[in-house]
Amino acid sequence: MDTPRGMDDLLPDEMALKRRIEDVIREVFRLYGYLEVETPTVEYYELFAVKSGEEIRERMFDFMDKAGRRLVLRPEVTASIARLIATKLKAWPLPLRLGYIADCYRYDEPQWGRRRRFWQGGFELIGSDNALADAEILQVSHDVFNRIGLRDHFFKVGHVGILRGLLEREGVGEDQQDMILSMIDRGMLEQALDHMGGLGVSRDAVEAVRGLAGLSGSSAEVFKRAEEILSPWPESAKCLERLREVVEVAREGGVESEIIVCPGMARGLSYYDGFIFEQGVKDVQVSLNGGGRYNRLIELFGGRPTPAVGCAIGITRIMQYILDRDVERPQPQRPKVLLAWVPGASAGYVARAAHILRGIGIPVEVDVRGRRVPAAIEYALKNGMKYLIIIGRREEEEGKISIKDLERGVQQEVGLDDEGRIREVLSLAGAR
């Protein structure tokens, strides 16, 4: 039997890579002060139906439980974090930095960068509307990618308020704004512009959106041209200035990678209401990280009005990117010591020896198949092991073990109770 479509087994080498990426994310949690939390894989449907956006709603794994309640496998985690802030963490002092590593589920068509089960590592900074908070999310993203080794990465940045402010000024309601932004995010610009026209949006506004969507770059000229386009819409112009501030603060904060400013940028999740971004690498079409500001989401779940900003780093996409390339990657960690026994030794003494070794911090694999010593040596070398511990009847009677250094071919006996000597011998070649 195979796995369900889009749901993948992870083999030992893939798990080693996944753990390495998670270790990097957790180290950045530590450096920036993000407290790790975990939310349920199964949540109520309504949590994500409210503001996750039409595209997410259509791709959720939803089902009824035995009590008739509609549930989902979480398609993302930010809504769960907002629920947590509105309920169990409502009395915690702000600002609050939360981090998570979680599996998510969407009924996507499986392809490169899109799996139906995928992992994300998130950073959520709650309680500040300052540009410094937006810039920090770029900083943590920059640091994670650099520490993983993805140095050829870049950011695309925008501000949802630029388009929302323009559409609101034109009398377009929030639900229709969500629909238009979703179209733009999916590359359906002409359909979005036609829809705007059908809603009675002025020709000037339609052309302004067209002009903003065609603007992108890392030079000051992009901001200058966007300012000219937005001169009739002062609220949108303020959002553009905020975006400029975020970029400047991020630069001062050590974000050295390319930052592409996209004034007409949109993202599919409807709860974004401010700064937004995506992070990618040069030779991949899909983003490997994305996020933005969601100042109104927490109060939607009954919490106090609370500004927040965050991102979700695509662990599964980063893994696929690395696995597709001939680059050095972490290997599964196996013990460097194999414990073999020969006929005459009791299973109890073998188990005791393994217990003592592990008790002093030495990983050891027991040869439960009872191979002969030459076969045990062949197995150990094939799997990168450095020592073979041999136990026979004589070793058991004398309360000892024989330790063979497979690299040097030297063998010596050590008392099983002489933990200091065992540790010394097995530490010489990094057995620990």
C-alpha positions as CSV (number, residue, x, y, z in Angstrom):
1,M,0.0,0.0,0.0
2,D,1.1,3.5,-0.8
3,T,0.5,6.7,1.3
4,P,-2.5,8.9,0.5
5,R,-1.8,11.3,-2.4
6,G,0.3,14.2,-1.3
7,M,1.1,12.6,2.1
8,D,4.7,11.6,2.3
9,D,6.7,9.1,4.3
10,L,10.0,10.7,5.6
11,L,13.0,8.3,5.4
12,P,15.9,8.6,7.8
13,D,18.0,10.9,5.6
14,E,15.0,13.2,5.1
15,M,14.2,13.2,8.8
16,A,17.8,14.2,9.5
17,L,17.5,17.2,7.2
18,K,14.1,18.1,8.6
19,R,15.5,18.0,12.2
20,R,18.5,20.1,11.1
21,I,16.1,22.8,9.7
22,E,14.0,22.6,12.9
23,D,17.1,23.0,15.0
24,V,18.0,26.2,13.1
25,I,14.5,27.6,13.6
26,R,14.6,26.8,17.3
27,E,18.0,28.4,17.7
28,V,16.6,31.6,16.1
29,F,13.6,31.3,18.5
30,R,16.1,31.4,21.3
31,L,18.2,34.2,19.9
32,Y,15.1,36.5,19.5
33,G,13.1,35.4,22.5
34,Y,10.3,33.5,20.8
35,L,8.5,31.0,23.1
36,E,7.5,27.8,21.4
37,V,3.9,26.6,21.6
38,E,1.9,23.8,20.0
39,T,-1.7,24.0,18.8
40,P,-4.0,21.0,17.8
41,T,-3.7,19.5,14.4
42,V,-7.5,19.3,14.4
43,E,-9.4,22.6,14.9
44,Y,-13.0,23.8,14.5
45,Y,-13.9,24.7,10.9
46,E,-15.1,28.2,11.9
47,L,-11.6,29.2,13.1
48,F,-10.3,29.2,9.5
49,A,-13.5,29.9,7.6
50,V,-13.7,33.4,9.0
51,K,-10.6,35.0,7.5
52,S,-8.3,32.5,5.9
53,G,-9.5,33.4,2.4
54,E,-11.5,31.7,-0.3
55,E,-8.5,29.7,-1.7
56,I,-7.8,28.2,1.8
57,R,-11.4,27.5,2.5
58,E,-11.8,25.5,-0.7
59,R,-8.7,23.4,0.1
60,M,-9.2,22.5,3.7
61,F,-9.6,18.9,4.8
62,D,-12.9,19.3,6.7
63,F,-15.1,16.6,8.2
64,M,-17.8,16.0,10.8
65,D,-16.9,14.2,14.1
66,K,-19.2,11.7,15.8
67,A,-21.0,14.5,17.6
68,G,-21.8,16.4,14.4
69,R,-19.2,19.1,14.8
70,R,-17.4,20.4,11.8
71,L,-13.7,20.1,12.1
72,V,-10.6,20.6,9.9
73,L,-7.0,19.6,9.7
74,R,-5.4,22.9,10.2
75,P,-4.4,24.5,6.8
76,E,-2.1,27.0,8.6
77,V,-1.3,28.1,12.1
78,T,-1.7,31.9,12.5
79,A,-5.4,31.6,13.1
80,S,-4.7,29.1,15.9
81,I,-2.2,31.5,17.4
82,A,-4.7,34.3,17.3
83,R,-7.2,32.0,19.1
84,L,-4.6,31.2,21.7
85,I,-3.9,34.9,22.3
86,A,-7.6,35.7,22.6
87,T,-8.1,33.0,25.2
88,K,-5.4,31.2,27.2
89,L,-2.8,33.9,26.8
90,K,-5.0,37.0,27.1
91,A,-3.5,38.0,30.5
92,W,0.1,37.7,29.4
93,P,2.0,40.9,29.1
94,L,2.7,42.3,25.6
95,P,4.7,42.2,23.4
96,L,4.6,38.4,23.2
97,R,6.7,36.4,20.8
98,L,5.5,32.9,20.0
99,G,7.1,30.3,17.8
100,Y,5.8,27.0,16.4
101,I,6.8,24.0,14.3
102,A,3.7,22.2,12.9
103,D,2.3,20.0,10.2
104,C,-0.5,21.6,8.1
105,Y,-2.9,20.1,5.5
106,R,-4.4,21.5,2.3
107,Y,-6.1,19.7,-0.5
108,D,-3.7,21.0,-3.2
109,E,-2.7,19.2,-6.4
110,P,0.6,17.6,-5.5
111,Q,3.6,19.1,-7.3
112,W,6.9,20.7,-6.6
113,G,6.5,22.8,-3.5
114,R,2.9,21.7,-2.9
115,R,2.1,18.7,-0.7
116,R,-1.1,17.9,1.0
117,R,0.8,17.5,4.3
118,F,3.6,20.0,4.9
119,W,5.5,21.4,7.8
120,Q,6.0,25.1,8.7
121,G,8.1,26.9,11.3
122,G,6.4,30.1,12.4
123,F,7.3,33.4,14.2
124,E,4.5,35.5,15.6
125,L,5.2,38.9,17.3
126,I,2.1,40.1,19.1
127,G,1.4,43.4,20.7
128,S,3.3,46.0,18.6
129,D,2.3,48.0,15.5
130,N,5.8,49.5,15.2
131,A,7.8,49.2,12.0
132,L,10.6,47.6,14.2
133,A,8.3,44.6,14.7
134,D,7.7,44.2,11.0
135,A,11.4,44.5,10.4
136,E,12.1,41.9,13.0
137,I,10.1,39.3,11.1
138,L,12.4,40.0,8.1
139,Q,15.4,39.7,10.4
140,V,14.4,36.3,11.7
141,S,13.6,35.1,8.2
142,H,17.0,36.3,7.0
143,D,18.8,34.6,9.8
144,V,17.0,31.3,9.4
145,F,17.8,31.1,5.7
146,N,21.4,32.0,6.2
147,R,21.9,29.5,9.0
148,I,20.4,26.8,6.9
149,G,22.8,27.7,4.1
150,L,20.3,29.3,1.6
151,R,22.3,32.4,1.1
152,D,21.0,33.2,-2.4
153,H,17.6,34.3,-1.1
154,F,15.6,37.5,-1.6
155,F,12.4,39.2,-0.2
156,K,9.4,40.6,-2.0
157,V,7.7,43.1,0.2
158,G,4.4,45.0,0.0
159,H,1.7,46.5,2.1
160,V,-2.0,45.3,1.8
161,G,-3.1,48.7,3.0
162,I,-2.0,50.3,-0.3
163,L,-4.7,48.4,-2.3
164,R,-7.2,48.2,0.5
165,G,-7.0,51.9,1.1
166,L,-7.6,52.7,-2.6
167,L,-10.5,50.2,-2.9
168,E,-12.1,51.5,0.3
169,R,-11.9,55.0,-0.9
170,E,-13.7,53.8,-4.1
171,G,-16.5,52.3,-1.9
172,V,-15.6,48.7,-2.3
173,G,-16.5,46.6,0.8
174,E,-14.2,44.3,2.7
175,D,-15.5,41.1,1.2
176,Q,-15.1,42.3,-2.3
177,Q,-11.6,43.6,-1.4
178,D,-10.7,40.1,-0.2
179,M,-11.9,38.7,-3.5
180,I,-9.9,41.2,-5.6
181,L,-6.7,40.7,-3.6
182,S,-7.1,37.0,-3.9
183,M,-7.3,37.3,-7.7
184,I,-4.2,39.5,-7.8
185,D,-2.3,37.1,-5.5
186,R,-3.1,34.2,-7.9
187,G,-1.9,36.1,-11.0
188,M,-5.4,37.0,-12.2
189,L,-4.8,40.7,-12.6
190,E,-7.0,41.3,-15.6
191,Q,-9.9,39.4,-14.0
192,A,-9.4,41.5,-10.8
193,L,-9.4,44.8,-12.8
194,D,-12.6,43.7,-14.7
195,H,-14.2,42.8,-11.4
196,M,-13.3,46.3,-10.0
197,G,-14.9,47.9,-13.1
198,G,-18.1,45.8,-12.5
199,L,-18.2,47.2,-9.0
200,G,-18.2,50.8,-10.2
201,V,-14.6,51.5,-9.4
202,S,-13.4,54.6,-11.3
203,R,-11.2,54.2,-14.3
204,D,-8.4,56.2,-12.6
205,A,-8.4,53.7,-9.7
206,V,-8.4,50.7,-12.0
207,E,-5.4,52.1,-13.9
208,A,-3.7,52.9,-10.6
209,V,-4.0,49.3,-9.5
210,R,-2.7,48.2,-12.9
211,G,0.3,50.6,-12.6
212,L,1.1,49.4,-9.0
213,A,0.9,45.8,-10.1
214,G,3.5,46.4,-12.7
215,L,5.9,48.1,-10.3
216,S,8.7,46.1,-8.6
217,G,12.4,46.6,-7.9
218,S,14.9,47.3,-5.3
219,S,15.7,51.0,-6.2
220,A,14.3,54.2,-4.8
221,E,12.7,54.8,-8.2
222,V,10.0,52.2,-7.3
223,F,8.9,54.2,-4.3
224,K,9.0,57.5,-6.3
225,R,6.8,56.1,-9.1
226,A,4.4,54.6,-6.6
227,E,4.1,57.9,-4.8
228,E,3.1,59.5,-8.1
229,I,0.4,56.9,-8.7
230,L,-1.0,57.2,-5.2
231,S,-1.1,61.0,-4.9
232,P,-5.0,61.0,-5.2
233,W,-5.2,58.4,-2.4
234,P,-3.5,59.7,0.8
235,E,-4.3,56.8,3.0
236,S,-2.7,54.4,0.5
237,A,0.3,56.8,0.3
238,K,0.7,56.5,4.1
239,C,0.9,52.7,3.8
240,L,3.6,53.1,1.1
241,E,5.6,55.3,3.5
242,R,5.3,52.7,6.2
243,L,6.6,50.1,3.8
244,R,9.6,52.3,3.1
245,E,10.2,52.6,6.8
246,V,10.1,48.8,7.3
247,V,12.7,48.3,4.5
248,E,15.0,50.9,6.0
249,V,14.8,49.4,9.5
250,A,15.4,45.9,8.2
251,R,18.5,47.1,6.3
252,E,19.8,48.7,9.5
253,G,19.1,45.5,11.3
254,G,21.4,43.4,9.1
255,V,19.1,42.2,6.3
256,E,21.6,42.2,3.5
257,S,19.7,40.1,0.9
258,E,17.9,41.6,-2.0
259,I,14.6,43.3,-1.0
260,I,12.2,43.7,-4.0
261,V,9.5,46.3,-3.3
262,C,6.1,45.5,-4.9
263,P,3.5,48.2,-4.1
264,G,0.8,46.2,-5.9
265,M,1.5,43.0,-4.0
266,A,-1.3,40.9,-2.4
267,R,-1.4,37.6,-0.5
268,G,-4.1,35.0,-0.4
269,L,-4.9,35.0,3.3
270,S,-7.6,37.5,4.0
271,Y,-6.6,38.5,7.5
272,Y,-3.5,40.4,6.3
273,D,-4.1,44.2,6.7
274,G,-0.6,45.7,6.6
275,F,3.0,44.9,5.7
276,I,3.3,41.6,3.8
277,F,6.2,39.7,2.3
278,E,7.4,36.5,0.6
279,Q,10.9,35.0,0.7
280,G,12.4,32.9,-2.1
281,V,15.5,31.7,-3.8
282,K,16.6,32.6,-7.3
283,D,15.9,29.4,-9.2
284,V,12.5,28.4,-7.6
285,Q,9.2,29.9,-8.7
286,V,7.3,29.3,-5.4
287,S,8.1,31.2,-2.2
288,L,9.7,29.3,0.7
289,N,8.5,31.7,3.4
290,G,5.8,34.3,3.7
291,G,3.9,36.4,6.2
292,G,2.7,39.8,7.2
293,R,0.7,41.9,9.6
294,Y,-2.7,40.9,10.9
295,N,-3.8,43.7,13.4
296,R,-7.5,42.7,13.5
297,L,-7.5,38.9,13.7
298,I,-7.2,38.5,17.4
299,E,-10.2,40.6,18.2
300,L,-12.2,38.6,15.6
301,F,-11.9,35.6,18.0
302,G,-13.0,37.6,21.0
303,G,-9.7,39.1,22.1
304,R,-8.8,42.7,22.7
305,P,-7.7,44.8,19.6
306,T,-4.1,43.6,19.4
307,P,-1.6,44.3,16.6
308,A,0.4,41.4,15.4
309,V,2.8,40.3,12.6
310,G,4.4,37.0,11.7
311,C,5.6,34.5,9.1
312,A,5.5,30.8,8.3
313,I,8.7,29.3,7.0
314,G,8.1,26.4,4.6
315,I,10.1,23.5,6.1
316,T,8.8,21.0,3.5
317,R,9.7,23.3,0.6
318,I,13.1,24.0,1.9
319,M,13.7,20.3,2.4
320,Q,12.6,19.6,-1.2
321,Y,14.9,22.4,-2.5
322,I,17.9,21.0,-0.7
323,L,17.2,17.3,-1.6
324,D,17.0,18.2,-5.2
325,R,20.5,19.6,-5.2
326,D,23.8,17.9,-4.9
327,V,24.8,19.6,-1.7
328,E,26.1,18.3,1.6
329,R,23.3,17.6,4.0
330,P,23.1,16.0,7.5
331,Q,23.1,12.3,7.8
332,P,21.1,10.2,10.2
333,Q,22.9,9.8,13.5
334,R,23.7,6.2,14.2
335,P,25.8,4.9,17.2
336,K,29.5,4.5,16.6
337,V,29.6,1.4,18.8
338,L,28.2,-2.0,17.9
339,L,27.8,-4.5,20.7
340,A,28.2,-8.1,19.5
341,W,28.1,-11.3,21.4
342,V,29.3,-14.8,20.7
343,P,27.7,-18.1,21.8
344,G,28.1,-18.8,25.5
345,A,27.3,-15.2,26.6
346,S,24.0,-14.7,28.2
347,A,21.4,-12.2,26.9
348,G,21.1,-10.7,30.4
349,Y,24.8,-9.8,30.5
350,V,24.6,-8.3,27.0
351,A,21.6,-6.2,28.1
352,R,23.4,-5.1,31.2
353,A,26.5,-4.0,29.3
354,A,24.4,-2.0,26.8
355,H,22.6,-0.4,29.8
356,I,25.8,0.6,31.5
357,L,27.2,2.1,28.2
358,R,24.1,4.2,27.6
359,G,24.0,5.2,31.2
360,I,27.4,6.9,30.8
361,G,26.3,8.7,27.6
362,I,27.6,6.3,25.0
363,P,25.1,5.4,22.2
364,V,25.4,1.7,21.4
365,E,23.6,-0.6,19.0
366,V,23.2,-4.2,20.1
367,D,23.5,-6.9,17.4
368,V,20.3,-8.7,18.2
369,R,20.8,-11.1,15.3
370,G,23.9,-12.8,16.8
371,R,26.3,-12.4,13.9
372,R,29.7,-14.0,13.9
373,V,32.4,-11.5,14.7
374,P,33.6,-11.1,11.0
375,A,30.1,-10.5,9.9
376,A,29.6,-8.0,12.8
377,I,32.7,-6.1,11.8
378,E,31.5,-5.9,8.2
379,Y,28.1,-4.6,9.3
380,A,29.7,-2.0,11.6
381,L,32.1,-0.7,9.0
382,K,29.3,-0.5,6.4
383,N,27.3,1.7,8.8
384,G,30.1,4.0,9.8
385,M,30.8,2.6,13.2
386,K,34.2,2.9,14.8
387,Y,34.1,0.3,17.6
388,L,33.0,-3.2,18.1
389,I,32.4,-4.4,21.7
390,I,32.6,-8.2,21.9
391,I,31.1,-10.2,24.8
392,G,31.7,-13.9,25.1
393,R,31.5,-16.4,27.9
394,R,34.9,-15.5,29.2
395,E,34.1,-11.7,29.3
396,E,30.9,-12.5,31.2
397,E,32.7,-14.7,33.7
398,E,35.3,-12.1,34.4
399,G,32.9,-9.1,34.3
400,K,34.6,-7.5,31.4
401,I,34.0,-6.4,27.8
402,S,36.4,-6.5,24.8
403,I,36.6,-3.3,22.8
404,K,38.0,-3.4,19.3
405,D,39.0,-0.2,17.6
406,L,38.0,-0.9,14.0
407,E,40.2,1.9,12.5
408,R,43.4,0.9,14.3
409,G,42.7,-2.8,14.6
410,V,43.6,-2.7,18.3
411,Q,41.5,-4.7,20.9
412,Q,41.6,-4.4,24.7
413,E,39.6,-5.7,27.6
414,V,38.0,-3.3,30.1
415,G,36.1,-4.1,33.3
416,L,32.4,-3.5,32.8
417,D,32.2,-1.6,36.1
418,D,35.2,0.6,35.1
419,E,33.0,3.4,33.7
420,G,35.8,5.9,33.6
421,R,38.1,3.6,31.5
422,I,35.2,2.7,29.2
423,R,34.4,6.4,28.6
424,E,38.1,7.2,28.0
425,V,38.6,4.4,25.4
426,L,35.3,5.0,23.5
427,S,35.8,8.8,23.5
428,L,39.1,8.6,21.5
429,A,37.3,8.3,18.2
430,G,34.2,10.2,19.0
431,A,32.0,7.3,20.0
432,R,30.0,9.8,22.1
